[in-house]
Amino acid sequence: MPVEIKLGDRIASVKILNQNENLIEIMVDDKVYNIDLMHNDEGTFSIIENNRSHNISLVPSQKPKTYTAYTLYNTYDLEVIDAEARYIRNRGAGGISVSDKQIIAPMPGKIVKVLVQEGDTVSQGQTAVIISAMKMESEYKAAVDGVVKRVNVADGDTVESNQVLVEIE
């Protein structure tokens, strides 16, 4: 599944085509690269591409999925724009709407834990569901204060993109 990487004003589509341990074949926009990627320390990477070595340090910023990338000569601000990031960005676009009263799966995954039941009072920002997708666990929170009207999933369920998980009234 491709993700977009925003680096300054440029947005590139990045997709892993093949991986065998450190050897990775990726497509950036329409160009294929074969790289040897080694994760050295926390946030530090060594990349060899076409017999050229590149070192990069990624430092997370305050916002989710945004980083400052340091190379030998330059510093870049970058953002990973995947399905979850697009979903979160779209959720923050305005006042309370029907979708604010629903917790929706942004991508296919598996329910790890449902933390609310019908009739529970929830607060804005309270975690209601934990989903595992793409080898990561993500928490999905209530966007508004309210009472849980309906829980449409259970622990262990497989969910699809845009599936309504929890409804709040």
Secondary structure, DSSP 8 states (H G I E B T S, - for coil): --EEEEETTEEEEEEEEEEETTEEEEEETTEEEEEEEEE-STTEEEEEETTEEEEEEEEE-SSTTEEEEE-SS-EEEEEEE-HHHHHHHHHTSSS--GGGGEEE-SS-EEEEEE---TT-EE-TT-EEEEEEETTEEEEEE-SS-EEEEEE---TT-EE-TT-EEEEE-
